[in-house]
Amino acid sequence: MRFDWRAIMGPALTAITALAAFLIDRLVVTVPNPAPLFVCIVALASSVSGITSGLVSSIIAVAASALFFLNHRAMPGYDASDVARMLLLAATAAGTALITGLLRQKWIDAFAADQEHHATAARLAAALDQVDIGIVLLDADTRAEFINRAFRDYFALSDAQAESKPPFIALMYHGRNVGVWELPEDELGAFIAERTEKMRAGDSTPINIKLADGEVLRFSCTALPDGGRMLSYTPVTDLVRHTDDPARADEYRAQRAGHGRLSARLLRAAE
């Protein structure tokens, strides 16, 4: 059985403080009533171990204060002011225990919910890394908060680059710099500007993007409630390339067969 030191810390500290106050008051020097110190200990007990520990500490504090008042009277018994002060201490200590304990529980619940949220996000990210659809999540400033494995492979993006949260425009220029797009050099600038403008506008019209290795991706942009964007790049090569010139079929097949080798070379060039 595991010993829970936190559960007895508050009551033990309250008892030790009370005993020390009695001994010092009787043997060394007159000590004022330690009620404020008791309240602090009750708050500490509730914050560390919860309401029960705080309430037990408050009971010990009130009992110790009652003995302390009695010890300082010339005649036995209590007058009305003594009773009023003990009742005030009891209410203050109990209220402190309850409020601090409830705040502690609220913080624990919030922390657990945050941990669960992070665990769910981690599982979702791991799942998205298993699909062949490229996924990019942009924040309201169009910086990439998440880039899955498929997108990194399609566009020869290194892990370090992906995890640096690059803006969307940087991803577009990266694709141009490593030669991913199947577009003439003089058309790339206009293509990047158009894609960026439509992404910012939240245009959800899907378009097909041809890559230099023969792959065809269907690009779609979804506007998110927080102002961000979700970009998806779905491979549709088999659905689209049949419309290409049949005379170039062998060339396209050769390009697709060399996709893995080309991606590896582009990735090394980008790094």
Wavefront OBJ file of the C-alpha trace (Angstrom):
o trace
v 0.000 0.000 0.000
v 1.420 3.306 -1.096
v 1.807 5.961 1.597
v 0.206 9.265 0.591
v 2.246 11.907 2.400
v 0.236 14.708 0.845
v -2.990 13.628 2.557
v -1.500 14.017 6.051
v 0.832 16.898 5.339
v -1.728 19.613 6.119
v -3.093 18.141 9.365
v 0.429 17.237 10.545
v 1.774 20.700 9.781
v -1.189 22.309 11.574
v -0.634 20.148 14.664
v 3.108 20.831 14.686
v 2.526 24.583 14.358
v 0.006 24.536 17.194
v 2.345 22.539 19.464
v 5.267 24.846 18.671
v 3.127 27.912 19.434
v 2.073 26.445 22.815
v 5.631 25.542 23.824
v 7.117 28.885 22.785
v 4.289 30.774 24.439
v 4.689 28.890 27.719
v 8.464 28.481 27.871
v 10.020 31.335 25.870
v 7.942 34.374 25.029
v 4.288 35.315 24.696
v 3.029 34.407 21.227
v 0.053 36.060 19.523
v -2.748 33.816 18.353
v -1.448 31.864 15.284
v -4.886 31.779 13.583
v -3.687 33.595 10.394
v -0.874 31.058 10.065
v -3.397 28.246 10.479
v -5.468 29.628 7.601
v -2.385 29.652 5.363
v -1.662 26.028 6.272
v -5.284 25.081 5.493
v -4.954 26.690 2.051
v -1.708 24.807 1.459
v -3.267 21.504 2.523
v -6.256 21.954 0.181
v -4.076 22.962 -2.747
v -1.796 19.948 -2.310
v -4.224 17.200 -1.321
v -7.794 18.428 -1.758
v -10.779 19.516 0.311
v -10.697 16.668 2.844
v -7.145 17.402 3.966
v -7.989 21.115 4.181
v -11.098 20.515 6.303
v -9.228 18.219 8.697
v -6.527 20.872 9.024
v -9.177 23.530 9.717
v -10.699 21.404 12.507
v -7.282 21.036 14.129
v -6.697 24.773 13.726
v -9.970 25.715 15.424
v -9.353 23.266 18.286
v -5.812 24.559 18.789
v -7.030 28.170 18.756
v -9.680 27.350 21.351
v -7.013 25.947 23.661
v -4.777 28.923 22.898
v -7.517 31.410 23.896
v -8.222 29.449 27.080
v -4.535 29.421 27.987
v -4.417 33.222 27.765
v -7.362 33.913 30.087
v -6.994 34.653 33.802
v -10.307 32.955 34.551
v -11.538 29.635 33.099
v -14.058 29.731 30.242
v -14.661 31.963 27.216
v -16.325 35.295 26.834
v -18.390 36.447 23.859
v -15.379 37.897 22.014
v -13.515 34.588 22.266
v -16.475 32.671 20.867
v -16.862 35.212 18.051
v -13.193 34.931 17.098
v -13.318 31.119 17.076
v -16.468 31.122 14.953
v -14.797 33.559 12.553
v -11.723 31.358 12.386
v -13.857 28.252 11.788
v -15.738 29.962 8.928
v -12.556 31.363 7.414
v -10.632 28.090 7.631
v -13.515 25.994 6.273
v -14.172 28.481 3.474
v -10.490 28.551 2.575
v -10.407 24.749 2.470
v -13.489 24.561 0.228
v -12.506 27.347 -2.176
v -8.899 26.207 -2.529
v -9.959 22.578 -2.916
v -12.490 23.437 -5.615
v -9.928 25.549 -7.474
v -7.465 22.662 -7.257
v -10.016 20.233 -8.673
v -10.891 22.649 -11.462
v -7.207 22.975 -12.361
v -6.767 19.181 -12.324
v -9.811 18.715 -14.591
v -8.543 21.387 -16.983
v -5.089 19.789 -17.069
v -6.597 16.348 -17.737
v -8.753 17.765 -20.539
v -5.717 19.478 -22.034
v -3.728 16.239 -21.883
v -6.596 14.367 -23.530
v -6.799 17.037 -26.230
v -3.082 16.719 -26.952
v -3.339 12.918 -27.020
v -6.248 13.116 -29.480
v -4.336 15.597 -31.649
v -1.297 13.300 -31.629
v -3.414 10.298 -32.671
v -5.058 12.350 -35.416
v -1.678 13.542 -36.695
v -0.389 9.950 -36.708
v -3.478 8.827 -38.640
v -3.132 11.620 -41.213
v 0.473 10.574 -41.774
v -0.786 7.169 -42.978
v -3.016 8.433 -45.816
v -1.828 9.176 -49.352
v -3.665 12.530 -49.430
v -1.410 15.503 -48.754
v -2.816 17.561 -45.868
v -1.698 21.030 -44.752
v -3.356 22.977 -41.934
v -2.780 26.729 -42.019
v -3.477 29.175 -39.197
v -5.159 32.551 -39.684
v -1.793 34.006 -40.743
v -1.425 31.252 -43.395
v 1.471 29.586 -41.552
v 1.520 25.789 -41.690
v 0.623 24.341 -38.295
v 0.612 20.762 -39.596
v 1.995 19.127 -42.736
v 1.468 15.397 -43.128
v 3.873 12.832 -44.544
v 2.204 12.562 -47.958
v 2.603 16.288 -48.664
v 6.243 16.148 -47.596
v 6.850 13.286 -50.011
v 4.974 14.846 -52.938
v 6.799 18.164 -52.633
v 10.209 16.969 -51.392
v 9.832 18.865 -48.126
v 12.233 17.902 -45.365
v 11.018 17.330 -41.812
v 12.987 20.330 -40.575
v 11.316 22.570 -43.149
v 7.846 21.211 -42.370
v 8.252 21.615 -38.620
v 9.445 25.219 -38.951
v 5.823 26.263 -39.667
v 6.499 27.874 -43.053
v 3.911 30.225 -44.568
v 1.916 29.003 -47.568
v 3.806 31.244 -49.962
v 7.077 29.680 -48.792
v 5.710 26.211 -49.591
v 4.780 27.388 -53.084
v 8.221 28.833 -53.739
v 9.823 25.700 -52.326
v 7.945 23.676 -54.945
v 9.231 26.022 -57.634
v 12.819 25.924 -56.379
v 13.058 22.122 -56.360
v 11.272 21.776 -59.696
v 8.165 19.935 -58.508
v 5.617 21.655 -60.757
v 5.052 20.521 -64.335
v 4.875 24.083 -65.604
v 7.097 26.252 -67.802
v 9.385 28.528 -65.799
v 7.706 31.669 -67.113
v 4.278 30.511 -65.869
v 5.282 29.620 -62.315
v 5.129 33.161 -60.938
v 1.553 33.702 -62.131
v 0.554 30.229 -60.913
v 1.910 30.872 -57.409
v 0.250 34.299 -57.211
v -3.109 32.884 -58.323
v -2.970 29.949 -55.889
v -2.050 32.244 -53.005
v -4.838 34.709 -53.775
v -7.493 31.980 -54.031
v -6.257 30.320 -50.845
v -6.548 33.596 -48.923
v -10.061 34.071 -50.337
v -11.033 30.579 -49.207
v -11.891 29.489 -52.746
v -12.925 25.824 -52.462
v -12.980 25.130 -56.201
v -10.809 22.019 -56.760
v -8.118 22.111 -59.420
v -5.753 19.487 -60.788
v -2.037 20.100 -60.324
v 0.458 18.220 -62.474
v 3.831 17.414 -60.962
v 7.092 16.976 -62.815
v 7.263 13.261 -61.937
v 3.960 12.491 -63.682
v 1.731 12.580 -60.606
v -1.527 14.546 -60.701
v -2.938 15.963 -57.468
v -6.405 17.423 -56.977
v -5.961 20.510 -54.820
v -8.784 21.729 -52.593
v -8.923 24.531 -50.025
v -11.365 24.544 -47.095
v -11.889 27.648 -44.959
v -11.896 26.862 -41.221
v -13.991 28.655 -38.560
v -10.913 30.150 -36.859
v -9.768 31.834 -40.070
v -7.297 29.098 -40.988
v -7.297 26.853 -44.044
v -7.144 23.120 -44.663
v -5.414 22.245 -47.923
v -5.751 18.784 -49.400
v -3.800 17.244 -52.283
v -5.527 14.058 -53.457
v -3.680 11.814 -55.951
v -5.840 11.419 -59.065
v -3.185 10.399 -61.568
v -5.071 7.340 -62.842
v -8.233 9.401 -63.297
v -6.628 12.293 -65.136
v -3.613 11.080 -67.090
v -5.751 9.001 -69.463
v -6.613 12.274 -71.202
v -2.940 12.967 -71.964
v -1.439 12.398 -75.351
v -1.345 8.591 -75.912
v 1.943 9.028 -77.759
v 3.534 10.086 -74.461
v 2.106 7.216 -72.378
v 5.449 5.431 -72.107
v 7.094 8.656 -70.975
v 4.506 9.222 -68.230
v 4.787 5.634 -67.019
v 8.545 6.003 -66.835
v 8.168 9.250 -64.898
v 5.795 7.656 -62.400
v 8.093 4.675 -61.952
v 10.888 7.054 -61.080
v 8.793 9.071 -58.620
v 10.487 7.649 -55.552
v 13.988 8.250 -56.902
v 13.118 11.797 -57.976
v 11.574 12.641 -54.586
v 14.670 11.407 -52.822
v 16.928 13.521 -55.039
v 14.758 16.602 -54.558
v 14.704 16.107 -50.810
v 18.467 15.907 -50.662
v 18.715 19.038 -52.803
v 16.310 20.902 -50.514
v 18.279 19.946 -47.398
l 1 2 3 4 5 6 7 8 9 10 11 12 13 14 15 16 17 18 19 20 21 22 23 24 25 26 27 28 29 30 31 32 33 34 35 36 37 38 39 40 41 42 43 44 45 46 47 48 49 50 51 52 53 54 55 56 57 58 59 60 61 62 63 64 65 66 67 68 69 70 71 72 73 74 75 76 77 78 79 80 81 82 83 84 85 86 87 88 89 90 91 92 93 94 95 96 97 98 99 100 101 102 103 104 105 106 107 108 109 110 111 112 113 114 115 116 117 118 119 120 121 122 123 124 125 126 127 128 129 130 131 132 133 134 135 136 137 138 139 140 141 142 143 144 145 146 147 148 149 150 151 152 153 154 155 156 157 158 159 160 161 162 163 164 165 166 167 168 169 170 171 172 173 174 175 176 177 178 179 180 181 182 183 184 185 186 187 188 189 190 191 192 193 194 195 196 197 198 199 200 201 202 203 204 205 206 207 208 209 210 211 212 213 214 215 216 217 218 219 220 221 222 223 224 225 226 227 228 229 230 231 232 233 234 235 236 237 238 239 240 241 242 243 244 245 246 247 248 249 250 251 252 253 254 255 256 257 258 259 260 261 262 263 264 265 266 267 268 269 270 271
